[in-house]
């Protein structure tokens, strides 16, 4: 099978899957109907969640820096912040990662 036929087959197959609220460019994304849990590890890691791109900017003084669409926010472990259409609950912050749950606000 040629490369373009494989790509077309994969694309057609992907269209048969149920549409999800999340797609991702990093590992660790898990979604339900109205929320997604994601672990972003390493500066610059990103995920598209509920139609909005989240980018991890790193951790300083125990606070994770995040870009949510055009907005910038930071959160510490256990905090909830609102950015654009999303409410983010930061459930875990380490030196180089953040685990959070995003819901539509």
C-alpha positions in Angstrom: 0.0 0.0 0.0 1.4 3.4 -0.9 2.0 6.0 1.8 -0.9 8.2 0.6 -3.3 5.3 0.6 -2.2 4.4 4.2 -2.8 8.0 5.3 -6.2 8.1 3.5 -7.2 4.9 5.2 -6.0 6.1 8.6 -7.9 9.4 8.1 -11.1 7.6 7.0 -10.8 5.3 10.0 -10.3 8.2 12.4 -13.6 9.7 11.1 -15.5 6.6 12.1 -14.4 7.0 15.7 -16.8 8.9 18.0 -15.9 12.6 18.1 -14.1 13.4 21.4 -13.8 16.7 23.1 -10.0 16.2 23.3 -7.2 15.6 21.0 -3.6 15.7 22.2 0.0 16.2 21.2 1.4 14.8 24.5 0.7 11.6 26.4 -1.5 11.4 29.4 -4.9 12.8 28.3 -8.1 11.2 29.5 -11.5 12.6 28.8 -15.1 12.1 29.8 -18.1 13.9 28.4 -17.5 17.3 30.0 -13.9 17.2 31.4 -10.4 16.1 30.7 -7.5 15.1 32.9 -4.1 15.7 31.5 -0.5 15.5 32.6 1.8 17.9 30.9 5.5 17.1 31.3 8.4 19.2 30.1 8.3 22.8 29.2 6.4 23.4 26.0 4.3 20.3 26.3 0.8 20.9 25.0 -2.6 19.4 24.7 -5.9 20.5 23.0 -8.6 20.1 25.6 -12.3 20.9 25.0 -11.4 23.0 22.0 -8.7 25.0 23.7 -4.9 24.5 23.5 -3.0 24.3 26.8 0.8 24.8 26.9 2.9 24.0 29.9 5.5 26.8 30.6 7.3 25.1 33.5 7.2 25.3 37.3 8.6 28.0 39.5 8.2 28.2 43.3 5.8 25.3 43.2 3.5 26.9 40.7 2.8 25.6 37.2 2.8 28.2 34.5 0.2 27.5 31.7 -0.9 29.2 28.5 -4.6 28.6 27.9 -5.3 29.9 24.4 -4.2 33.5 24.5 -4.3 33.7 28.4 -1.5 32.9 30.8 -2.3 31.5 34.3 -0.4 29.8 37.1 -1.6 27.4 39.7 -0.3 25.5 42.7 -1.2 22.0 43.7 -4.8 21.9 44.9 -5.8 25.2 43.3 -8.5 25.9 40.8 -8.1 28.7 38.2 -10.3 29.9 35.4 -8.8 30.7 32.0 -10.9 31.5 29.0 -13.7 28.9 28.7 -11.9 26.4 31.0 -11.8 25.9 34.7 -8.5 24.1 35.6 -7.9 22.2 38.8 -4.2 21.6 39.4 -4.1 18.3 41.3 -0.4 17.7 41.0 2.7 19.9 40.5 6.2 18.6 40.3 9.5 20.2 39.2 8.8 19.4 35.5 5.1 18.5 35.2 1.6 19.4 36.1 -1.5 17.2 36.4 -4.8 19.0 36.0 -8.5 18.5 35.3 -10.1 20.9 32.8 -13.8 21.5 32.6 -15.8 24.0 30.7 -16.5 26.9 33.0 
